[in-house]
Amino acid sequence: MSAKNEILRDIRRAKATVDPPAPPRAYRTTLGLDREQRLELFTDRLVDYNATVSRCTEAGIPDAIAAALNARGKQSLIVPPAIEPAWLPAGFRFIPDEALDYQVIDRSEGALTACTAAIAFTGTIILSHGKNEGRRAISLIPDYHLCLVRADQVVDTVPEGIRALSGYRTRPLTTISGPSATADIEMIRVKGVHGPRTLDVIIVG
């Protein structure tokens, strides 16, 4: 018998003695929350991460953005070039990101974007960088990020969030769970290391 046949024989014997695969586990993929409970949990997680959260109606988006900017003392934000014009309040400067230089983005007062999905259980916002979200640079480089999250974009759990992203598999994704911070060095918490130091979230609906 050749060495090859011996190896194949041993493989067949080993496979014959292997237990059949266990049935897949029935992991819980939803919390069974109603809409308001889901938004309350999402808000609670964001606040725990030191984000500021407000709510508004669709018609109230410009006023909510103006209120957030006034509270932060800001006069201008970078926005995706195709962002909805109706969202933008008068009296402020909104700079379209038309291939802005990274240094210009870094010196800006912040950025305004929407999102693709959000997860209540982890307080996570997910950007797929489409029309109202812009490229990754404007949500990572500035020190301030103002993000619009529609109530119907918020799901209970991570598995639901992954399913919500099934149509965006070829896009880069950015996940945001509160303002950027790390405690890698001597367990001292430092903000603004990997992204914005300050995160404001407006839940629409």
Secondary structure, 3 states (H helix, E strand, C coil): CCHHHHHHHHHHHHHHCCCCCCCCCCCCCCCCCCHHHHHHHHHHHHHHCCCEEEEECCCCHHHHHHHHHHHHCCCEEEECCCCCHHHCCCCCEEEECCCCCHHHHHHCCCEEECCCEEECCCCEEEECCCCCCCCHHHHHCCCEEEEEEEHHHEECCHHHHHHHCHHHCCCCCEEECCCCEECCCCCCCEECCCCCCEEEEEEEC
